[in-house]
């Protein structure tokens, strides 16, 4: 791409932006519906790289055209750099909490199951207060439905790893009331009353599931295997039948496409033993798993049957999974897939009554290095270092897992390996990182929140991350902001005000 030298081009570009800004008006309607997209690990540099990947430096992603934008501070109650459990709890429950805890306040320390049972420590999520307000509620994720980001929607846990009984210590299992996330989702409120649950995680819901090349176990240290003999999908089925509720359970593309949304009030879609595959690896055939866009479309069609509205959380979780592996192109491609889901959401909703938010829970250590020419491949070579004479990629990481420390010893000197001999445009390519860890760690920077719809103007500067919960509850008039006080309370308040007025008037006569 040749640089544009004409001054008029740049001035016209700025003029168009100014005209757009001057036309922005506040939408002060009540948000009947709220949809919150969370790009897990999608920091500002990931967004920038995704923009360039999809259309070049001057391109705008669909949510970058939203009229209101803010920043969120992501630190947790006890850590400068957070994990997904505490940040999701902040977003969905309105309180900053300790690292690796789910849906409980900061009085609960990591792995303290007894403290997590304290009713005062348990936090109500946006899903819970939406259900209390008579709305529908649901979640869609590319992760296990019990994973760190979706879990605070319904669970209260002292450890993000307690997705199923297989990860819980004996002491916790022996403590009455201490349940894994999967059981809380299916057995307890608000989980059992969520109208939409879609993602992965069959191996945490069902004991002794089948392992296959098409649907492999998650056998990583983060994976969890149900061992107590329960089949919680069958428990879900029996619960809905006992309550004579209209429900559907789907497991693949064919079943999801055949879904009758008008006769489905409760939808459970579990499409993999572990997390869903990356988009570039996804089986798009009848036996495969749906895209994030396809899941979101089905979710909205089920939820929008409610006359009182709904709350939906959507997580693009594989952005984070790819970053942890140091694979920038895969992470950016996942962010692009989430943008496709946002675009489909815009087609299915109305700005006048739907508050649509796009944000992230935390950043990663991804950097965009100088000084590649405009129009070049974001995954390509940036330049050659004058220090060692070797090329380097435009994208790199501060931290990474094994293989990311790309140096070798030559003639008793430590020399960086040149990336020019590798296919840096591959989904499998692992960018160089400065520090080697078990895996790429999170970053501690602020994340952006993009807002459109009723009360989107509430997101306007640098906010605490847990502010999102309170702004949403105000916009939708749910929870603490559910509207005017009960009529009896209002009447008493009027009488009290009248008595005070008379008392002051009499005092003035003395």
Secondary structure as a PSIPRED ss2 file (coil, helix, strand):
# PSIPRED VFORMAT (PSIPRED V4.0)

   1 X C   1.000  0.000  0.000
   2 X C   1.000  0.000  0.000
   3 X C   1.000  0.000  0.000
   4 X C   1.000  0.000  0.000
   5 X C   1.000  0.000  0.000
   6 X C   1.000  0.000  0.000
   7 X H   0.000  1.000  0.000
   8 X H   0.000  1.000  0.000
   9 X H   0.000  1.000  0.000
  10 X H   0.000  1.000  0.000
  11 X H   0.000  1.000  0.000
  12 X H   0.000  1.000  0.000
  13 X H   0.000  1.000  0.000
  14 X H   0.000  1.000  0.000
  15 X H   0.000  1.000  0.000
  16 X H   0.000  1.000  0.000
  17 X H   0.000  1.000  0.000
  18 X H   0.000  1.000  0.000
  19 X H   0.000  1.000  0.000
  20 X H   0.000  1.000  0.000
  21 X H   0.000  1.000  0.000
  22 X H   0.000  1.000  0.000
  23 X C   1.000  0.000  0.000
  24 X C   1.000  0.000  0.000
  25 X C   1.000  0.000  0.000
  26 X C   1.000  0.000  0.000
  27 X C   1.000  0.000  0.000
  28 X C   1.000  0.000  0.000
  29 X C   1.000  0.000  0.000
  30 X C   1.000  0.000  0.000
  31 X C   1.000  0.000  0.000
  32 X C   1.000  0.000  0.000
  33 X E   0.000  0.000  1.000
  34 X E   0.000  0.000  1.000
  35 X E   0.000  0.000  1.000
  36 X E   0.000  0.000  1.000
  37 X E   0.000  0.000  1.000
  38 X E   0.000  0.000  1.000
  39 X E   0.000  0.000  1.000
  40 X C   1.000  0.000  0.000
  41 X C   1.000  0.000  0.000
  42 X C   1.000  0.000  0.000
  43 X C   1.000  0.000  0.000
  44 X H   0.000  1.000  0.000
  45 X H   0.000  1.000  0.000
  46 X H   0.000  1.000  0.000
  47 X H   0.000  1.000  0.000
  48 X H   0.000  1.000  0.000
  49 X H   0.000  1.000  0.000
  50 X H   0.000  1.000  0.000
  51 X H   0.000  1.000  0.000
  52 X H   0.000  1.000  0.000
  53 X H   0.000  1.000  0.000
  54 X H   0.000  1.000  0.000
  55 X H   0.000  1.000  0.000
  56 X C   1.000  0.000  0.000
  57 X C   1.000  0.000  0.000
  58 X C   1.000  0.000  0.000
  59 X C   1.000  0.000  0.000
  60 X C   1.000  0.000  0.000
  61 X C   1.000  0.000  0.000
  62 X H   0.000  1.000  0.000
  63 X H   0.000  1.000  0.000
  64 X H   0.000  1.000  0.000
  65 X H   0.000  1.000  0.000
  66 X C   1.000  0.000  0.000
  67 X C   1.000  0.000  0.000
  68 X E   0.000  0.000  1.000
  69 X E   0.000  0.000  1.000
  70 X E   0.000  0.000  1.000
  71 X E   0.000  0.000  1.000
  72 X E   0.000  0.000  1.000
  73 X E   0.000  0.000  1.000
  74 X C   1.000  0.000  0.000
  75 X C   1.000  0.000  0.000
  76 X C   1.000  0.000  0.000
  77 X C   1.000  0.000  0.000
  78 X C   1.000  0.000  0.000
  79 X C   1.000  0.000  0.000
  80 X C   1.000  0.000  0.000
  81 X C   1.000  0.000  0.000
  82 X C   1.000  0.000  0.000
  83 X C   1.000  0.000  0.000
  84 X H   0.000  1.000  0.000
  85 X H   0.000  1.000  0.000
  86 X H   0.000  1.000  0.000
  87 X H   0.000  1.000  0.000
  88 X H   0.000  1.000  0.000
  89 X H   0.000  1.000  0.000
  90 X H   0.000  1.000  0.000
  91 X H   0.000  1.000  0.000
  92 X H   0.000  1.000  0.000
  93 X H   0.000  1.000  0.000
  94 X C   1.000  0.000  0.000
  95 X C   1.000  0.000  0.000
  96 X C   1.000  0.000  0.000
  97 X C   1.000  0.000  0.000
  98 X C   1.000  0.000  0.000
  99 X C   1.000  0.000  0.000
 100 X C   1.000  0.000  0.000
 101 X C   1.000  0.000  0.000
 102 X E   0.000  0.000  1.000
 103 X C   1.000  0.000  0.000
 104 X E   0.000  0.000  1.000
 105 X C   1.000  0.000  0.000
 106 X C   1.000  0.000  0.000
 107 X C   1.000  0.000  0.000
 108 X C   1.000  0.000  0.000
 109 X C   1.000  0.000  0.000
 110 X C   1.000  0.000  0.000
 111 X C   1.000  0.000  0.000
 112 X C   1.000  0.000  0.000
 113 X H   0.000  1.000  0.000
 114 X H   0.000  1.000  0.000
 115 X H   0.000  1.000  0.000
 116 X H   0.000  1.000  0.000
 117 X C   1.000  0.000  0.000
 118 X C   1.000  0.000  0.000
 119 X H   0.000  1.000  0.000
 120 X H   0.000  1.000  0.000
 121 X H   0.000  1.000  0.000
 122 X E   0.000  0.000  1.000
 123 X C   1.000  0.000  0.000
 124 X C   1.000  0.000  0.000
 125 X C   1.000  0.000  0.000
 126 X H   0.000  1.000  0.000
 127 X H   0.000  1.000  0.000
 128 X H   0.000  1.000  0.000
 129 X H   0.000  1.000  0.000
 130 X H   0.000  1.000  0.000
 131 X H   0.000  1.000  0.000
 132 X H   0.000  1.000  0.000
 133 X C   1.000  0.000  0.000
 134 X C   1.000  0.000  0.000
 135 X C   1.000  0.000  0.000
 136 X E   0.000  0.000  1.000
 137 X E   0.000  0.000  1.000
 138 X E   0.000  0.000  1.000
 139 X E   0.000  0.000  1.000
 140 X E   0.000  0.000  1.000
 141 X E   0.000  0.000  1.000
 142 X E   0.000  0.000  1.000
 143 X E   0.000  0.000  1.000
 144 X E   0.000  0.000  1.000
 145 X C   1.000  0.000  0.000
 146 X C   1.000  0.000  0.000
 147 X C   1.000  0.000  0.000
 148 X H   0.000  1.000  0.000
 149 X H   0.000  1.000  0.000
 150 X H   0.000  1.000  0.000
 151 X H   0.000  1.000  0.000
 152 X C   1.000  0.000  0.000
 153 X C   1.000  0.000  0.000
 154 X C   1.000  0.000  0.000
 155 X C   1.000  0.000  0.000
 156 X C   1.000  0.000  0.000
 157 X E   0.000  0.000  1.000
 158 X C   1.000  0.000  0.000
 159 X C   1.000  0.000  0.000
 160 X C   1.000  0.000  0.000
 161 X C   1.000  0.000  0.000
 162 X C   1.000  0.000  0.000
 163 X C   1.000  0.000  0.000
 164 X C   1.000  0.000  0.000
 165 X H   0.000  1.000  0.000
 166 X H   0.000  1.000  0.000
 167 X H   0.000  1.000  0.000
 168 X C   1.000  0.000  0.000
 169 X C   1.000  0.000  0.000
 170 X H   0.000  1.000  0.000
 171 X H   0.000  1.000  0.000
 172 X H   0.000  1.000  0.000
 173 X H   0.000  1.000  0.000
 174 X C   1.000  0.000  0.000
 175 X C   1.000  0.000  0.000
 176 X C   1.000  0.000  0.000
 177 X C   1.000  0.000  0.000
 178 X C   1.000  0.000  0.000
 179 X C   1.000  0.000  0.000
 180 X C   1.000  0.000  0.000
 181 X H   0.000  1.000  0.000
 182 X H   0.000  1.000  0.000
 183 X H   0.000  1.000  0.000
 184 X H   0.000  1.000  0.000
 185 X H   0.000  1.000  0.000
 186 X H   0.000  1.000  0.000
 187 X H   0.000  1.000  0.000
 188 X C   1.000  0.000  0.000
 189 X C   1.000  0.000  0.000
 190 X C   1.000  0.000  0.000
 191 X H   0.000  1.000  0.000
 192 X H   0.000  1.000  0.000
 193 X H   0.000  1.000  0.000
 194 X C   1.000  0.000  0.000
 195 X C   1.000  0.000  0.000
 196 X E   0.000  0.000  1.000
 197 X E   0.000  0.000  1.000
 198 X E   0.000  0.000  1.000
 199 X E   0.000  0.000  1.000
 200 X E   0.000  0.000  1.000
 201 X C   1.000  0.000  0.000
 202 X H   0.000  1.000  0.000
 203 X H   0.000  1.000  0.000
 204 X H   0.000  1.000  0.000
 205 X H   0.000  1.000  0.000
 206 X E   0.000  0.000  1.000
 207 X C   1.000  0.000  0.000
 208 X C   1.000  0.000  0.000
 209 X C   1.000  0.000  0.000
 210 X C   1.000  0.000  0.000
 211 X C   1.000  0.000  0.000
 212 X C   1.000  0.000  0.000
 213 X C   1.000  0.000  0.000
 214 X C   1.000  0.000  0.000
 215 X C   1.000  0.000  0.000
 216 X C   1.000  0.000  0.000
 217 X C   1.000  0.000  0.000
 218 X C   1.000  0.000  0.000
 219 X C   1.000  0.000  0.000
 220 X C   1.000  0.000  0.000
 221 X C   1.000  0.000  0.000
 222 X C   1.000  0.000  0.000
 223 X C   1.000  0.000  0.000
 224 X C   1.000  0.000  0.000
 225 X C   1.000  0.000  0.000
 226 X C   1.000  0.000  0.000
 227 X C   1.000  0.000  0.000
 228 X C   1.000  0.000  0.000
 229 X C   1.000  0.000  0.000
 230 X C   1.000  0.000  0.000
 231 X E   0.000  0.000  1.000
 232 X H   0.000  1.000  0.000
 233 X H   0.000  1.000  0.000
 234 X H   0.000  1.000  0.000
 235 X H   0.000  1.000  0.000
 236 X H   0.000  1.000  0.000
 237 X H   0.000  1.000  0.000
 238 X H   0.000  1.000  0.000
 239 X H   0.000  1.000  0.000
 240 X H   0.000  1.000  0.000
 241 X H   0.000  1.000  0.000
 242 X H   0.000  1.000  0.000
 243 X C   1.000  0.000  0.000
 244 X C   1.000  0.000  0.000
 245 X C   1.000  0.000  0.000
 246 X C   1.000  0.000  0.000
 247 X E   0.000  0.000  1.000
 248 X E   0.000  0.000  1.000
 249 X E   0.000  0.000  1.000
 250 X E   0.000  0.000  1.000
 251 X C   1.000  0.000  0.000
 252 X C   1.000  0.000  0.000
 253 X H   0.000  1.000  0.000
 254 X H   0.000  1.000  0.000
 255 X H   0.000  1.000  0.000
 256 X H   0.000  1.000  0.000
 257 X H   0.000  1.000  0.000
 258 X C   1.000  0.000  0.000
 259 X C   1.000  0.000  0.000
 260 X C   1.000  0.000  0.000
 261 X H   0.000  1.000  0.000
 262 X H   0.000  1.000  0.000
 263 X H   0.000  1.000  0.000
 264 X C   1.000  0.000  0.000
 265 X C   1.000  0.000  0.000
 266 X E   0.000  0.000  1.000
 267 X E   0.000  0.000  1.000
 268 X E   0.000  0.000  1.000
 269 X E   0.000  0.000  1.000
 270 X E   0.000  0.000  1.000
 271 X C   1.000  0.000  0.000
 272 X C   1.000  0.000  0.000
 273 X C   1.000  0.000  0.000
 274 X C   1.000  0.000  0.000
 275 X C   1.000  0.000  0.000
 276 X C   1.000  0.000  0.000
 277 X C   1.000  0.000  0.000
 278 X C   1.000  0.000  0.000
 279 X H   0.000  1.000  0.000
 280 X H   0.000  1.000  0.000
 281 X H   0.000  1.000  0.000
 282 X C   1.000  0.000  0.000
 283 X C   1.000  0.000  0.000
 284 X C   1.000  0.000  0.000
 285 X C   1.000  0.000  0.000
 286 X C   1.000  0.000  0.000
 287 X C   1.000  0.000  0.000
 288 X C   1.000  0.000  0.000
 289 X C   1.000  0.000  0.000
 290 X C   1.000  0.000  0.000
 291 X C   1.000  0.000  0.000
 292 X H   0.000  1.000  0.000
 293 X H   0.000  1.000  0.000
 294 X H   0.000  1.000  0.000
 295 X H   0.000  1.000  0.000
 296 X H   0.000  1.000  0.000
 297 X H   0.000  1.000  0.000
 298 X H   0.000  1.000  0.000
 299 X H   0.000  1.000  0.000
 300 X H   0.000  1.000  0.000
 301 X H   0.000  1.000  0.000
 302 X H   0.000  1.000  0.000
 303 X H   0.000  1.000  0.000
 304 X C   1.000  0.000  0.000
 305 X C   1.000  0.000  0.000
 306 X C   1.000  0.000  0.000
 307 X C   1.000  0.000  0.000
 308 X C   1.000  0.000  0.000
 309 X C   1.000  0.000  0.000
 310 X E   0.000  0.000  1.000
 311 X E   0.000  0.000  1.000
 312 X E   0.000  0.000  1.000
 313 X E   0.000  0.000  1.000
 314 X E   0.000  0.000  1.000
 315 X E   0.000  0.000  1.000
 316 X E   0.000  0.000  1.000
 317 X C   1.000  0.000  0.000
 318 X H   0.000  1.000  0.000
 319 X H   0.000  1.000  0.000
 320 X H   0.000  1.000  0.000
 321 X H   0.000  1.000  0.000
 322 X H   0.000  1.000  0.000
 323 X H   0.000  1.000  0.000
 324 X H   0.000  1.000  0.000
 325 X C   1.000  0.000  0.000
 326 X C   1.000  0.000  0.000
 327 X C   1.000  0.000  0.000
 328 X H   0.000  1.000  0.000
 329 X H   0.000  1.000  0.000
 330 X H   0.000  1.000  0.000
 331 X H   0.000  1.000  0.000
 332 X H   0.000  1.000  0.000
 333 X H   0.000  1.000  0.000
 334 X H   0.000  1.000  0.000
 335 X H   0.000  1.000  0.000
 336 X H   0.000  1.000  0.000
 337 X H   0.000  1.000  0.000
 338 X H   0.000  1.000  0.000
 339 X H   0.000  1.000  0.000
 340 X H   0.000  1.000  0.000
 341 X H   0.000  1.000  0.000
 342 X H   0.000  1.000  0.000
 343 X H   0.000  1.000  0.000
 344 X H   0.000  1.000  0.000
 345 X H   0.000  1.000  0.000
 346 X H   0.000  1.000  0.000
 347 X H   0.000  1.000  0.000
 348 X H   0.000  1.000  0.000
 349 X C   1.000  0.000  0.000
 350 X C   1.000  0.000  0.000
 351 X C   1.000  0.000  0.000
 352 X C   1.000  0.000  0.000
 353 X C   1.000  0.000  0.000
 354 X E   0.000  0.000  1.000
 355 X E   0.000  0.000  1.000
 356 X E   0.000  0.000  1.000
 357 X E   0.000  0.000  1.000
 358 X E   0.000  0.000  1.000
 359 X E   0.000  0.000  1.000
 360 X C   1.000  0.000  0.000
 361 X C   1.000  0.000  0.000
 362 X C   1.000  0.000  0.000
 363 X E   0.000  0.000  1.000
 364 X E   0.000  0.000  1.000
 365 X C   1.000  0.000  0.000
 366 X E   0.000  0.000  1.000
 367 X E   0.000  0.000  1.000
 368 X E   0.000  0.000  1.000
 369 X C   1.000  0.000  0.000
 370 X C   1.000  0.000  0.000
 371 X C   1.000  0.000  0.000
 372 X C   1.000  0.000  0.000
 373 X C   1.000  0.000  0.000
 374 X C   1.000  0.000  0.000
 375 X C   1.000  0.000  0.000
 376 X C   1.000  0.000  0.000
 377 X C   1.000  0.000  0.000
 378 X C   1.000  0.000  0.000
 379 X C   1.000  0.000  0.000
 380 X C   1.000  0.000  0.000
 381 X E   0.000  0.000  1.000
 382 X E   0.000  0.000  1.000
 383 X E   0.000  0.000  1.000
 384 X E   0.000  0.000  1.000
 385 X C   1.000  0.000  0.000
 386 X C   1.000  0.000  0.000
 387 X C   1.000  0.000  0.000
 388 X C   1.000  0.000  0.000
 389 X C   1.000  0.000  0.000
 390 X C   1.000  0.000  0.000
 391 X E   0.000  0.000  1.000
 392 X E   0.000  0.000  1.000
 393 X E   0.000  0.000  1.000
 394 X C   1.000  0.000  0.000
 395 X E   0.000  0.000  1.000
 396 X E   0.000  0.000  1.000
 397 X E   0.000  0.000  1.000
 398 X E   0.000  0.000  1.000
 399 X E   0.000  0.000  1.000
 400 X E   0.000  0.000  1.000
 401 X C   1.000  0.000  0.000
 402 X C   1.000  0.000  0.000
 403 X C   1.000  0.000  0.000
 404 X C   1.000  0.000  0.000
 405 X C   1.000  0.000  0.000
 406 X C   1.000  0.000  0.000
 407 X E   0.000  0.000  1.000
 408 X E   0.000  0.000  1.000
 409 X E   0.000  0.000  1.000
 410 X E   0.000  0.000  1.000
 411 X C   1.000  0.000  0.000
 412 X C   1.000  0.000  0.000
 413 X E   0.000  0.000  1.000
 414 X E   0.000  0.000  1.000
 415 X E   0.000  0.000  1.000
 416 X E   0.000  0.000  1.000
 417 X C   1.000  0.000  0.000
 418 X C   1.000  0.000  0.000
 419 X H   0.000  1.000  0.000
 420 X H   0.000  1.000  0.000
 421 X H   0.000  1.000  0.000
 422 X C   1.000  0.000  0.000
 423 X C   1.000  0.000  0.000
 424 X C   1.000  0.000  0.000
 425 X C   1.000  0.000  0.000
 426 X C   1.000  0.000  0.000
 427 X C   1.000  0.000  0.000
 428 X C   1.000  0.000  0.000
 429 X C   1.000  0.000  0.000
 430 X C   1.000  0.000  0.000
 431 X C   1.000  0.000  0.000
 432 X C   1.000  0.000  0.000
 433 X E   0.000  0.000  1.000
 434 X E   0.000  0.000  1.000
 435 X E   0.000  0.000  1.000
 436 X E   0.000  0.000  1.000
 437 X C   1.000  0.000  0.000
 438 X C   1.000  0.000  0.000
 439 X C   1.000  0.000  0.000
 440 X C   1.000  0.000  0.000
 441 X C   1.000  0.000  0.000
 442 X E   0.000  0.000  1.000
 443 X E   0.000  0.000  1.000
 444 X C   1.000  0.000  0.000
 445 X C   1.000  0.000  0.000
 446 X C   1.000  0.000  0.000
 447 X E   0.000  0.000  1.000
 448 X E   0.000  0.000  1.000
 449 X E   0.000  0.000  1.000
 450 X E   0.000  0.000  1.000
 451 X E   0.000  0.000  1.000
 452 X E   0.000  0.000  1.000
 453 X C   1.000  0.000  0.000
 454 X C   1.000  0.000  0.000
 455 X C   1.000  0.000  0.000
 456 X H   0.000  1.000  0.000
 457 X H   0.000  1.000  0.000
 458 X H   0.000  1.000  0.000
 459 X C   1.000  0.000  0.000
 460 X C   1.000  0.000  0.000
 461 X C   1.000  0.000  0.000
 462 X E   0.000  0.000  1.000
 463 X E   0.000  0.000  1.000
 464 X E   0.000  0.000  1.000
 465 X C   1.000  0.000  0.000
 466 X C   1.000  0.000  0.000
 467 X H   0.000  1.000  0.000
 468 X H   0.000  1.000  0.000
 469 X H   0.000  1.000  0.000
 470 X H   0.000  1.000  0.000
 471 X H   0.000  1.000  0.000
 472 X H   0.000  1.000  0.000
 473 X H   0.000  1.000  0.000
 474 X H   0.000  1.000  0.000
 475 X H   0.000  1.000  0.000
 476 X H   0.000  1.000  0.000
 477 X C   1.000  0.000  0.000
 478 X C   1.000  0.000  0.000
 479 X H   0.000  1.000  0.000
 480 X H   0.000  1.000  0.000
 481 X H   0.000  1.000  0.000
 482 X C   1.000  0.000  0.000
 483 X C   1.000  0.000  0.000
 484 X C   1.000  0.000  0.000
 485 X C   1.000  0.000  0.000
 486 X C   1.000  0.000  0.000
 487 X H   0.000  1.000  0.000
 488 X H   0.000  1.000  0.000
 489 X H   0.000  1.000  0.000
 490 X H   0.000  1.000  0.000
 491 X H   0.000  1.000  0.000
 492 X H   0.000  1.000  0.000
 493 X H   0.000  1.000  0.000
 494 X H   0.000  1.000  0.000
 495 X H   0.000  1.000  0.000
 496 X H   0.000  1.000  0.000
 497 X H   0.000  1.000  0.000
 498 X H   0.000  1.000  0.000
 499 X H   0.000  1.000  0.000
 500 X H   0.000  1.000  0.000
 501 X H   0.000  1.000  0.000
 502 X H   0.000  1.000  0.000
 503 X H   0.000  1.000  0.000
 504 X H   0.000  1.000  0.000
 505 X H   0.000  1.000  0.000
 506 X H   0.000  1.000  0.000
 507 X H   0.000  1.000  0.000
 508 X H   0.000  1.000  0.000
 509 X H   0.000  1.000  0.000
 510 X C   1.000  0.000  0.000
